[in-house]
Amino acid sequence: MALQSSATRTETDAFGEIQVPADKYWGAQTQRSLGNFDINQPQDRMPEAVVKAFGILKGAAATVNMKFGLGKLPLLGEVISNRAIEILGGEKGSKKPVHPNDHVNMSASSNDSFPTAMHIAAVVELENRLLPALQSLRDALQVKVEKFDKIIKIGRTHLQDATPLTLGQEFSGYVAQLDRNIERVKASIPHLRYLAQGGTAVGTGLNTFKGFDEAIAAEVTKMTGTQFYTAPNKFEVLAAHDSIVEASGSLNTLAASLFKIAQDIRYLGSGPRCGLGELVLPENEPGSSIMPGKVNPTQCESLTMVCSQVMGNHVAATIGGMNGQFELNVFKPLMISNLLHSVRILADGMKSFEKNLVHGLEANEPRINSLLHESLMLVTCLNPVIGYDMASKVAKNAHKKGLTLKQSAMELKALSEEDFDKYTPAPTTTTTTTHDDLLFPTTLISPEVVAALPENYTIRPVRRSDYQRGYLDVLRVLTTVGDITEEQWNQRYDWISSRNDEYYLLVVCDGTDRIVGTGSLIVERKFIHSLGMVGHIEDIAVDKDQQGKRLGLRLIQALDFVAEKVGCYKTILDCSETNEGFYLKCGFKRAGLEMAHYY
């Protein structure tokens, strides 16, 4: 290990004198540790995020100690002490005028400082590194949900052919997985906001002073820009690190989800001729030194290896968490190192997967159609028409003779060719307009808005059957609607549904599934702003007996969320002067006047 320089200085501690490199800021205790723990250096050094967290903590402690009229961890304390001495014109190693223990570590112990730094580092890294990468990947997959919405493919269960679904529906499952993972990671953060500082050696607060812990939490909050609190029970945060294990567990679950997603895409892209071949993966680099033209799914393979490492890290963090004997868990470095390693490689892995695979991912529609109509499971669509027994005969006959389902059905005279075509999916089309499907995917609904609704209330996209749920009655609260028949409703719904990348209509329902509020977003495509899109929020209406529950605010927030997610560069709306204050509270601002010409 090349840490020693030729010139040294003599420092002393409780064990006597020791030579320390003259150009280093650390002191005697650090030098002894370097010799005692020369294990895989420099690869396994303390994570940079922890070092930064200690810097934040030391700065906060210095500020708080000064406020209390008073003047941490030995190794870091030595570095800060010697740097302060140097700045003040003294001699490194003299411990004068700034002592590493008496001054730098005032009111603190390594037993409470290290877990405090652990929590600061974990929160900062989860919020600033992990969650943005996860949200970005989720949004990139949502784009594919909408792009693949009309492509019908064969489903698979038990690795065997199953009934059809759209490729968009398949990808919507991936988006929903990541939505739940975002919730899980966020749910693990509040427990990490509680800091151990002020507990000192065993949690009693010996050698500190009243209010020090709360002042530290407030100062750390100010320095990081994210909220921290003093832990109400210092014994728990010194002796156990369940919050770290919990956070690691959320990353372990995320890794399991990402592994499944990457593995699915890898298999769906297998081929190009002798595999499933339903997806066309971007070609990023040559795949083989012996097989010309071969391209491998390296982004999928890379992400699954990242996920495997994260699962191993979680095992280590779990073992560390169970090793909190009596008043102190000494496995702190192991736990935080593995947690932060998981954060870093997951964030990097997701960014790479999104950039180098998801953005360029395409559907192989001819292959998808071919497999769809070769599958015997398409016969399930005929069950309501010809019955289960006849459908089974059609499938078995097709399999035995190597026929298509259509050929088999014609041979057995199970139904006419016209009826077969009527009841089985046509290539690259959907049957959404003959069912009561939602107008657009629920993955575009803001989880924060859902959580903020009154109890038993829901918010969702409009569906065809909302004609019977009072949708038009709610609109009549706002303006004239007219006498619209159900047939006219269905015709307009079909037209809007066919343009489901332009029209986003939301409804709020009460506990009886009655519509009590509605709002619309219409997306306008422009030449300006590099072919940008503008969202127009229209027709915000709330039933009169439901007003005062902030449902209008939630509709605005939900539509604003949709606009951002589908790529609009701004959202605009019209309002009267009397309603201007309401929309200002919603985050909008006055941007000129609108002129109207009514006909």
N, C-alpha and C positions, 0 to 999 in steps of 0.2 A: 504494500500500500504506500503510495508516494505522497504522504501527507507531511513528512518531515522536511524542513528546509535546513540549509547548512547552519545558519545562525539560530541560536536558541536564547531563551531567557529562563531564569529559575523562578518557579512559583512554588508556593507551599499550600498544603491543606492539612487535614487531620492526620494524614498518613505520612506527612513529611514533605521533603522537597522533590520536585520533578521538573524535567526539562520540557519546555513548551516552545514550538517554533516561534521565532521572534516576530514573524510577519502575520501570525494568526491572532485573532481576537479572543479565541477561547482560552480557558484557564486550566487549572490543575485537574479539576474533576472531569472535565471533558477529555483531557489528554489521557487520563487513566482509562476512561470508557473506550476510547479509540483502541487502546491496546487490549482491553478485556473482551471486546465484542467485535473483533475483526471478522465478521461473517458476511460474505458476499457483498462487500463494499466495492464500488459505490452504487451497485444496482438497487440494493435494498435500503437506501438512505431514507430518512424521514420524508414523507410526502411534502411537496412544496406547499400544498394547501394548508397543512398543519403549521408549517413554519410561518406562513403569512397570518394564520389565525393567532399564533402566539404573539406576533408583532402587534396585531390589533388589541389583544388582551393586555399586553405590557403597556401600550399607549393608554388604554382605558384605566389601568391600575395606577399609572403615574398621575393621570389627571385627577382621579378620585382621591388618591393620597394627598395631593396638593390641596384639594378642596377641603379635606379634613384637617389640614394643618400638619401633615406628617411628611417626614421627609418629602424573573420570578423563578421556579424550576432552575436547578443549578446550572445546567449546561447553557441554556439560553441566557440566563442571568449573567454568566461570565462574559459572554460576547457583548451584551449590552453594557455591562460595567466597563469593560476595557475600551469599548468605542467611546463611551462617555468620558472616561479618563483622558483618552487621546484628544478628544475635542477640547477638553478643559486644560490641555497643556501638561498633563501628568504623564507618568510612565506606566505602560501596560504591565499588568501583573501586580501593581502596588496595592490595589484595592482601595486606593485613596485618590480623590475624595468620594468616589462612588463605589460602595461595597456591593458585591453581587447578592449577598443574602440580606444584609441590614437595610439596603436601599432598594435594589432592583426587585427583590422578592418580598418586600414589605407587605405584611398582612396576607401572605399567601404561602401555599405549600405546593409541591409538585403533585400531591394527591388530589388537590382540587383544580389546579391550573391545567393539568393535562386533559382531564375530561371536559373542562370548559373549552379548551382549544379544539378538542375533538368535535364538539357540538357546533362550534362556530364554523369550522371547516366543512362539516357535513352539510349544514344548511346552505351555506354560500355555494358550494359545489352543486348540490342538488337543484337549487333555484337557478343558478346562472349557467350551468353547463349541461346537466342532464335533461331537465324539463324542456328547455328550448329545442334541443335536438329531437326529443321525443314528439313534441307538438308538431315540429316541421315534417317529420316522417309521416305522422298521422295525416296531416293535411295533404301531403303528396299522394298518399294512398287514396284519400277521398277524391282527388282529381280523377284517379283511375276508376273509382266506383261510378262516377258520372259518365266517363268516357265509354266504359264497358256495359252501360246499363241496358242496351238493346241487344246484346249478344247472348243468345241462348246456347247453353252447353249442357253436356251430360254431367250429372252429379256423381259422386263416388262415396260409398260408405264401405267400410271393411276392405278398402282397396278394390272393391268390385263396383260395376256399373250400378247406378241408382237413378232416381228420377231427375228430370231436368231442373235447372235454375239458370239465372243469368250470371255471366261472369262478373257483372257489377255487384250482384247479390253476394257472390263468393267473396269479393274484395271488401264488401261492407262488413263482413264478419271480422276481417282483419282490422278495419278501422274501429269497430266496436271494442275489440280486444285492447287496442291502444288507448281508447278513451277510458276504459276501466283501469288500465295501468297508470294513466295520468292521475286518476282519482286516488289510486293506492299510494303512489309516491307522494302526492300532496298530503294525504292523510297521515303519512309517517313523519312529516316535518314538524307539526306542532309539538310533539314530545321532545324533539331535538332543540327546541327553542328554550328549554329550561337549563340553566347553567349551574354548575357545581361551585363556582367561585364563592368563597366565603365560608366553605365547610372546613378548610385547612386540612389537618392531618386525618381525622377520622369522621368528620362531619359535624363536630360540636362547635366549630368556629373559634377554637382556641387561638389566641394571639392576633385576632382581627378585632374589629370594632363594629358597633351597631350601625346598620345602614350601609356598610361597605358592599355587601352582596347586591342589594338593590341598586346602588349607585353604579356598580360595575355593569350590571345588565343594561341599565339606561345608557351608559356611555358606549357600550358595544353596539347597542341598537343605533345610536347616532353615527358611529363610525362605519358600520356596515350598510346602513340603509334598510335593514330588515329587522323585524321585531325579535327581541330576546327578553326572557324573564329570569329572575332568580328562582332556583328550584325550591319548592316549599319544604322538601325533605332532602337534606344534603346527604344523609346516610345512604339513601337509595342510589343517588347519582355517583357516589364514590365507589360503593361496593358492587353495584350491578350496572350493566350497560344494555338493558333491554331495549332502549330506544335505538341504539346502534344495530342490534340484532333485527329489530322490526324494520328499520330502513333497509338493511341488507336483504331482508326477506322480500320487501317490495321490489327490489332490483332482481332478485332471484325469480320472482313471478314474471317480471318483465322479460327476463332472459328466456323463460319457458315460452312466452308468447312469441317473441321474436324468432326463436328457433323454429316454432311451428310455421310461422309466416314464411321465413326464408326457405324452409324445407319444402313447403307446398310449391312455392314459385320455382324452386330448383327442379322439382319433379315435373311440374306443368311445362317447363321449358326444355325438358329432356328431348334428345333427338340429334340432329334435326329431322331425320327420316325414320328412325327405328325406335323412337320414344313416344311420349304423349304429344309433345310438340304443339300444345295449345297456346303457349306464350312464346314470344320472340324476345330473347334477352339481348341487351346491348352487347356488342363485341368490343371488349376493352383491351384485350391483349391476346397474342397467339396462345393456344392452349397446349400444344404438344411439340416436343422437339423431334418426334419420330412420326407423327401422323399429321401431314400437311392439311391445313384448312380447319383443324379442330379448334373449337372455342369452348372454354369451360366456364361454368357458372361460378366464377371465383368470388364474386361479391356475396352470394348465398353461402358459400363455404366459409368465407372469412367471418361472416356474422355468426354462423352457427358455432364456430370455434370460440369467438368472443363470448357467446352465451354459455358455452361449456366452462370457460374459465371463470365466469361470474358465478356459476353454480358451485364451483370449487371454492371460490372466495367466500361464498355464503357459509359453506360447511366450516371453514376456518373461523369465520366471525361467530358462528353459533357455538363452536367449542370454546372460543374466547369468552363468550358471554356466560357460559356455565362455570367459568373458573374465577368467580368472585368470592374467594374465601373470606369469611368474616367481614371486616370493615373496608376491604380494598380489593378491587379487581386489578391484577397486575398485567393482564393481557391487553391492556389498552393499545399499545403500538400495533399489535397484530390486528386488532379489530378495525381500527381506523384506517390502517394501511390497506387492508383488503376492501373495505367499503369504498374508499376513494379510488382505488384501482378499478373497481367495478364501475364506478361513475364515469371515470375517464374513458375506459375502453368501450363501454356501452355508448356513450355520447359520440365518440369518434367512429365507432362501428355503424351507428345509425346514420350519421352524416354521410359516410362513404356509401352505404347501401342506398340511401336516397339519391345522392348525386350520380352515382355510377351505374345504378340499376333501375330504380323506380321511375325516374324521370324519362328514361328511354324505353321503358317496357311497352311492348305492343302485343295485341292479340292476333293470333294466326287464324283468321276467321274461316278460310277454306278447310283447314284441319279440324277446327271445332265443329263445323257443320257436318263434316264427314263422320266423325266419331259419334256425334249426336244421333245421326240417322242410321248408323250401324248398330247402335245399342239396342238390345232387346228390352231394356227397362222402359223404353218409350211406350211400351205396350200398356203401362200403368194408366196412361191418359185415356185408354179405351175402356177401362173397367166400368165407368158409369154407363157406357153405351152398349157394350156387348156382354158385360158380366165377367166376373173373375175367372170362371172356369173356361169360357171360350178364349179370354185373353191369354190364359196359360197355354192353351192349345196352340194359339197363334205363335207365341214365343218359342215353345218347344219345337214346333214344326220348322220355324225359321232357323233355329240353332242346328237342328238335325240335318237339314237340307242345304244349309248355307245360303238361305234366302234373306232378303230384307224383310222387315216386319210388314211392309206394304204388300210385297209379293206373297208372303205367307197368308195374310188376311184375305187377299183376293183369291188365292188357291182354295182356302177353306170356306169361301163365301161368307165370311164373318160380318162384313159390312161393305158398302159400296166404296169405290175409289174416292168419290166426292166426300163421303162422310169421314173416311180415313184422313184425308187432307184437312178436313174441317176441325177434327178433334186432336190432331197432333201438331206440335209447333212447326211453323215454317222457318226456314233458315234466316238467321240474323234479324228476326222480328220478335216482338214481345206481344203478350196477350194482356198487357196491363190495362187497356181500356175496357176490357170485358169483365174486370174484377174491381173490387173496392180497394184498390191499392192506394197508398199515400201518394200525394203529388210529387214529393221529392224525398230523399233519404232522411231519416231521423238523425243521422250522424251530423247533420248541419244545425241541429238544435243545440244551443248553448247550455252546457251542464250547470253553469252558474245561474242562468235564468230559471231553469227547472227547479233548482234548489231554493230559489228565492220566492217561488209561488206560494200562496196560502196552502194550508194543508188540504189534501184531496183534490187539488186543482192540477191540471196537466196542460201542457202546450205541445202541439204537434202540427204537422202539415195538414192541409185540407185533404179530404178524401171524398170520393164520389157520393157516398151516402149521407154527407153532411147537409144535403138538401132537406132531409127529414129531421135534422137535428137543430134546425133554427138558424142556419147560417145567414140566410137572407133577412130574417127578422132582426138580427143584430145589425146588419148593414143599414136597415131602415132607421135605426137610431141616428145615423150619420146624415143620410140624404135620401133622395127619392130612388127607389129601386125598380118599381114597376111590377106587374103581374107576370112573373116568369114561371112557365110550366116546367115540370120535371124533365120533359123531353128537351126543352130549350136549355135547361141546366146541363143535361148530359152532353148536348152538342158543344156547348161552350167549354165544358170540362175536358172533353176529348181534344179540342183545339189547344187549350192551355197545356194539357198533358203532353201533347206532341211537341211543345216548345218548352220542355221542362228545364232548360238551361236559361230561361228568361223570366219565368213567372214562379214566384215563391209566395204562396199564400199560407198564413198561419192562423190557427184558431186556439183559443183557450177554452177548456171544458171544465165544468164543475164536477162534483162527486157523482152526479147522475149521468155524466157524459153529455150534458146539454151544453151547447155552444153559448158562451157568455162574452166572448171577445174575439176580434179578428183584426188582421192587418195584412198588407201585401207589400212585396218587394218586386219591382219590375226592373230588370237589368237591361240597360241600353248599351249597345256596342258602338264605339266611336273610332274615328281615325286618329284623333289627338291622343297625346300621352301614350304613344307607341301602341296604337290599337287598343287603348284602355277601355274599361267598362265603368259605367256609373250606375249606382243603385238609386232607384226612386221609391221612397216609402210612401205608400198611399193607403187610404181607406182604413185608418185606425178607428175602430168602433168598439165600445164596451156597453153591454146591456145596462139599462138605467139602474136596475136594482143591484148591480154589481160594482157600481162606481164607488171610489174611496178605498179600494183594495190594491191600488197601484198596478192594476192589470194593464192599463195603457202603457205605463212605463216599461213593464216586462215585455210587451209586444214590440215596442220600439227597440229595446235592447236586443231582443232575439233577432229581429230583422236586420239590425246593424251588424250583428254577429254573422248572419248568413251572407250579407254583402261582402264583408271582409274575407270570409272563407272561400267565396266563389271568385275572388280576385278583383273586386271593384276597387278603384283608387279613391273613391269618395262616395258618400251617400247624401242625397238631398231630399227635401220634403217641403211641401207648402203648409203654411199655418196662418191663422189669423193673429192679429196683434194681441188679442186677449189670451191666446195660448202660447205666446212666445216664451214666457217664463218657464212653462212646463218643458218645452223642448230645449231650453238652455240647460236645465237640470239633467236632461238626457245626454248632454255632451255636444249638442249642435250649437251653431252660432249664426247670427244674421249675416247673410252673404248677398245683399242687394235686394231688389224688389222683383217680383214676378208679375208680368202682364198677362192677362187672359182675354180671349175673345170667344164668348159663348155663342153657340148657334142654336 
